Amino acid sequence: MSLSADAAADISHLRPGCFKLFDSHCHLDLPDLAAGHALHWQQAQAVGVAELLIPAVEQAAWQNLLEMHALQPAWHIALGIHPWWAEKHDLTHIALLDQQLKLHTAAVCAIGEIGLDFALPEATFDKQQQLFDAQIAVAKYYAKPLILHHRKSQPQLLAALKPHQFSKGGILHAFSGSQQQAKKFLDLGFKLGIGGTITYDRAEKTRNTVKMLPLDSFVLETDAPAMPLAGFQGTINTPAQLARVFSVFCQLRTEPALQIAEQLWQNTQQVLKLSA
């Protein structure tokens, strides 16, 4: 049986309370999860997920996320404009983002989900870049880390961060790639978001990177309701699946599972500036 199939079949060793996990990227507010978010959270807690981060995708989501965080402080939030929604926004929305940060600085732990997606039509690139640059400036002013989205755009992300001399780090969401690609972001204070990709046998390059880099390079994520794990294609992803991501991650590492869980927790707290 393959590594991914093993992990999909068996998480019985992840007893409630045995490991404390943090889902660093979960869209609990999106329609596929929102109606049942209380049940999804209960199921996630049952397998050890103690906290999670909900990143916004558009301005219309910001107020709801603030209310969700007030309801459940273990649901941390990031505010920003995702490149998929760039065409609906302009710089007036960046002014609104600035206003939200002024009013709710303590409640918002990061700016995100933001980034560049060059798998989208070329006609969107200029708007994506304009909004991305403006959001980096907001993050720098308020000393907030970034939650970065990327597709075919890692060099451009790095090029955009450089002139801002951005030093607050963040999470490179849905990392897939080589050690060399990873190191460029690690050197800027970013952690690598590792999710369901590593449950697929074809993800050899990413799994080798997980094996080789220091343990303090990583955080775990689901990207629920998207990015289903191997064996769960065609189903809605949920934060409870983080236990399976963790199971595969442990199989790729040599350290004891408890040490891995503790370091991943510490990594997430540190990069999101949630710990003292």
C-alpha positions in Angstrom: 0.0 0.0 0.0 1.3 3.5 -0.9 2.2 6.2 1.6 -0.8 8.2 0.7 -3.2 5.3 0.9 -1.8 4.3 4.3 -2.4 7.8 5.6 -5.9 8.1 4.1 -6.8 4.8 5.8 -5.4 5.1 9.3 -5.3 8.0 11.7 -6.3 5.9 14.7 -3.0 6.8 16.4 -4.1 10.4 16.5 -6.0 10.2 19.7 -7.9 13.3 20.9 -5.5 15.4 22.9 -2.5 13.4 21.9 -1.2 16.1 19.5 -2.2 19.8 19.3 -2.5 20.9 15.7 -3.0 24.3 13.9 -4.6 24.5 10.5 -2.9 27.6 9.1 -5.2 27.9 6.1 -8.9 27.0 6.2 -11.7 28.9 4.5 -14.3 28.1 7.1 -16.4 31.1 5.9 -16.9 29.9 2.3 -20.2 28.4 1.3 -19.2 24.8 1.3 -18.2 25.0 5.0 -20.1 28.0 6.4 -23.5 26.4 7.0 -21.9 23.6 9.0 -18.9 25.4 10.5 -19.8 24.4 14.1 -19.8 20.7 13.2 -16.7 21.0 11.1 -14.9 22.7 14.1 -16.2 20.0 16.4 -14.9 17.3 14.2 -11.5 19.0 13.8 -11.1 19.4 17.5 -11.8 15.7 18.0 -8.6 14.9 16.0 -6.5 17.5 17.7 -7.0 20.8 15.8 -6.9 23.4 18.5 -6.7 26.6 16.4 -7.0 27.6 12.8 -6.5 30.6 10.5 -9.2 31.8 8.2 -7.9 34.0 5.4 -10.2 36.4 3.5 -10.6 36.2 -0.3 -12.4 39.5 -0.9 -13.5 42.7 0.9 -17.1 41.5 1.2 -15.8 38.8 3.6 -14.0 41.0 6.1 -16.8 41.9 8.5 -18.0 38.4 8.7 -14.5 37.2 9.6 -14.2 39.8 12.3 -17.5 38.5 13.7 -16.4 34.9 13.5 -13.2 35.7 15.4 -15.1 37.5 18.1 -17.4 34.4 18.4 -14.5 32.0 18.5 -11.0 33.4 19.4 -9.4 30.1 18.3 -10.4 31.0 14.8 -7.7 33.5 13.8 -8.3 35.7 10.8 -6.4 37.4 8.0 -7.9 40.2 5.8 -6.9 40.7 2.2 -7.9 40.4 -1.5 -7.1 37.1 -3.2 -5.9 37.4 -6.8 -8.9 35.4 -8.1 -11.1 38.2 -6.9 -8.8 41.0 -8.1 -11.0 42.2 -10.9 -13.8 43.1 -8.4 -11.5 45.4 -6.5 -9.4 48.6 -6.8 -7.3 50.8 -4.6 -10.3 52.2 -2.8 -10.6 48.7 -1.2 -7.0 49.0 0.0 -8.1 52.2 1.8 -10.9 50.2 3.4 -8.3 47.5 4.4 -6.2 50.2 6.0 -9.3 51.4 8.0 -10.1 47.8 9.2 -6.5 47.5 10.4 -6.7 50.8 12.3 -9.9 49.6 14.0 -9.1 45.9 14.5 -5.3 45.7 14.7 -5.3 43.1 17.5 -8.0 40.9 15.9 -6.3 40.6 12.5 -3.1 38.6 12.7 -2.1 38.7 9.0 -2.8 40.2 5.6 -4.1 37.6 3.3 -4.9 35.7 1.3 -3.0 37.8 -1.2 -0.5 37.1 -4.0 -0.1 36.6 -7.7 -1.7 33.9 -9.9 -0.3 33.8 -13.4 -2.4 30.8 -14.4 -5.2 33.3 -14.7 -5.8 35.3 -17.9 -3.0 37.8 -18.7 -5.6 40.6 -18.7 -5.7 40.3 -14.9 -2.0 40.6 -14.3 -1.7 44.4 -13.9 -4.6 44.6 -11.5 -3.2 41.6 -9.5 0.2 43.3 -9.3 -1.3 46.7 -8.3 -3.4 45.2 -5.5 -0.5 42.9 -4.3 1.9 45.8 -4.0 -0.6 47.9 -2.1 -1.4 45.1 0.3 2.3 44.5 1.0 2.6 48.2 2.0 -0.4 47.9 4.4 1.2 44.8 5.9 4.5 46.5 6.4 2.9 49.6 8.0 1.0 47.5 10.5 3.8 44.9 11.0 1.6 42.0 9.9 2.8 38.8 8.2 1.5 37.8 4.8 -0.5 34.8 3.6 0.8 34.3 0.1 -1.0 32.7 -2.8 1.0 31.6 -5.8 0.6 29.9 -9.1 3.4 30.2 -11.7 4.5 33.3 -9.8 7.1 32.5 -7.1 9.9 34.6 -8.7 7.4 37.5 -9.2 6.3 37.3 -5.5 10.0 37.6 -4.4 10.6 40.5 -6.8 7.5 42.3 -5.4 8.6 41.8 -1.8 12.2 43.1 -2.4 11.5 46.9 -3.0 9.3 47.0 0.1 12.2 45.5 2.1 9.4 43.4 3.7 10.7 41.7 6.9 7.6 40.5 8.7 7.5 37.1 7.0 4.4 35.0 6.7 3.3 31.8 5.1 3.8 30.7 1.5 0.5 28.9 1.2 0.2 25.5 -0.6 4.0 25.2 -1.1 5.1 22.7 -3.8 8.6 22.7 -5.1 12.2 22.2 -4.5 14.6 23.0 -1.6 16.1 25.8 -3.7 12.7 27.4 -4.3 11.8 27.0 -0.6 15.0 28.6 0.7 14.4 31.9 -1.0 11.2 32.3 1.0 12.6 30.9 4.2 15.4 33.5 4.0 12.8 36.2 4.1 11.2 34.8 7.3 8.4 32.8 5.6 7.2 29.4 6.6 6.1 26.8 4.0 2.4 25.8 4.1 2.2 22.1 3.7 -1.2 20.5 2.9 -2.8 17.7 1.0 -0.3 17.8 -1.8 2.1 15.6 0.2 -0.6 12.8 0.3 -0.2 12.3 -3.5 2.5 9.9 -4.7 3.2 12.1 -7.7 4.4 15.0 -5.4 7.9 13.6 -5.1 9.7 16.9 -5.3 7.6 18.5 -2.5 7.8 15.4 -0.3 11.6 15.3 -0.7 11.7 19.0 0.3 9.6 18.1 3.4 12.1 15.3 4.2 15.2 17.5 3.8 14.6 21.0 5.2 14.7 21.8 8.9 11.5 21.2 10.9 11.2 24.8 11.7 10.5 25.6 8.0 7.0 24.3 8.0 3.4 24.8 9.0 0.4 22.6 8.2 -2.8 23.5 6.4 -5.8 22.0 4.7 -7.0 24.9 2.4 -10.5 23.5 3.1 -12.9 23.3 1.3 -10.4 23.0 -1.6 -7.4 20.7 -2.1 -8.8 17.3 -1.2 -6.3 14.7 0.0 -5.4 11.6 -2.0 -8.2 9.1 -1.7 -10.8 11.9 -1.1 -10.9 13.5 -4.6 -14.4 14.7 -5.4 -15.3 15.4 -1.8 -15.3 18.7 0.2 -12.1 19.1 2.2 -12.5 20.0 5.9 -10.2 21.1 8.7 -10.5 17.6 10.3 -8.4 16.3 7.4 -5.4 18.1 9.0 -4.9 15.0 11.1 -4.2 13.0 7.9 -1.8 15.7 6.5 0.0 15.5 9.9 0.1 11.7 9.6 1.8 11.8 6.2 4.1 14.6 7.3 5.3 12.4 10.2 6.0 9.5 7.8 8.3 11.8 5.8 10.3 12.9 8.8 12.6 11.1 11.2 11.7 12.9 14.4 9.2 11.5 16.9 5.6 12.6 16.2 5.2 14.5 19.5 8.3 16.5 18.7 7.0 17.2 15.2 3.6 18.4 16.5 5.2 20.7 19.1 7.6 22.3 16.6 4.8 22.8 14.0 2.6 24.4 16.6 5.5 26.7 17.7 6.3 27.5 14.0 2.7 28.6 13.4 2.4 30.7 16.6 5.7 32.4 15.9 5.1 33.3 12.2 1.6 34.6 12.9 2.9 36.5 16.0 0.4 34.8 18.3 2.9 33.9 21.0 4.9 36.3 23.2 
